[in-house]
Amino acid sequence: MSQPSPNDPAHSASTGPIEPGAPAEPEHASADSAEQDPPFSPDLSIGSRTTTPYEDYVQADVLTHLQHPLSDDPGEMVFLVTTQVMELWFTVIVHEWHTAAEALRRDDLTVAMDALHRSTYELEALNAAWKPLARLTPAQFNAYRSALGEGSGFQSAMYRRMEFLLGEKSASMLVPHRGAPREHAELEKALQEPSLWDEVLRLLARRGHAVPDAVLRRDPALRYEPDPAVEAVWAEIYAGSQEAELVRLGEALTDVAELVWRWRNDHLVATRRAMGAKMGTGGSAGVAWLEKRARKNVFPELWTARSHV
Ligand code: HEM
């Protein structure tokens, strides 16, 4: 892929006529040897291919033509692209948490921790993506808001899958996706599968910790409710060696929980700035509803256990 190219202007420049006063090329430098001298420039020829290997892999042409603003307002483009970028990060994060959950099921803590750590960097990148929308004034947002109709991030299937993996299950959240068979099937599967938190608790039980049977055998399609015995297990783990594998697992999960909470709060503040106490396009009470959602603690016992260490 990185062969020197005769078409490269950089190369022809080095083999062109020598400017008056310019230092003469060394005697051994010929067109051929100049092309072979590092650093080589990328190949400009793609032979008989109709597309580039980059395009085949990245599908950048597809990706960069998926932007169809609904208004004439120039500010809508960044709203749309930020939303699309966040959807892509949701997709990567779901992939990481899925990898982590499967690895925990196999007792492979190395793979699980790698995936969780990657997901914290991805969550940071996701949260950084709020920047262009964080300071919208109501007038700026109004310029395209009505064009969004009833469209709302509330209808994001990938965000819902993230919540399901965190243990925040809700069958009613499938309702908006009834008309989209693929999304609905993926959500239904995610609803029925044990969450990342369920897999963590099963691993703790296999390692001899007193996780109650009722927790281990709970219906994974139901929202996880915090349990005092699970809190006691984490308090015991955290009271032990800080180098222990399970403390490191607890801390990686706490990082995830904190960053999800930060996303929710950044979303809440951006919404408060852009639309005050108006109703949401998805039909909710808007900020008041988001405030309630942002109060939820991800992996609750990892937070409450800290009071008992
Ligand atoms: C400043 C711009 C934004 C405003 C004013 C805003 C406003 C809202 C409001 C009012 C809701 C509540 C549901 C409703 O009635 O619509 C909501 C939910 C939601 N929004 Fe946004 N939003 C913004 C940007 C974004 C972006 C860029 C994303 C990225 C995908 C996003 C994702 C979500 C999600 C996932 C929910 C559901 C939250 C939950 O179920 O707890 N929002 N948004």
Residues whose N, C-alpha, C, O or C-beta is under 5 A from the ligand:
A	BS01	HEM	F79 T82 T83 M86 L133 S152 G153 F154 S156 Y159 A270 T271 A274 M275 G280 T281 G282 G283 S284 G286 V287 R293
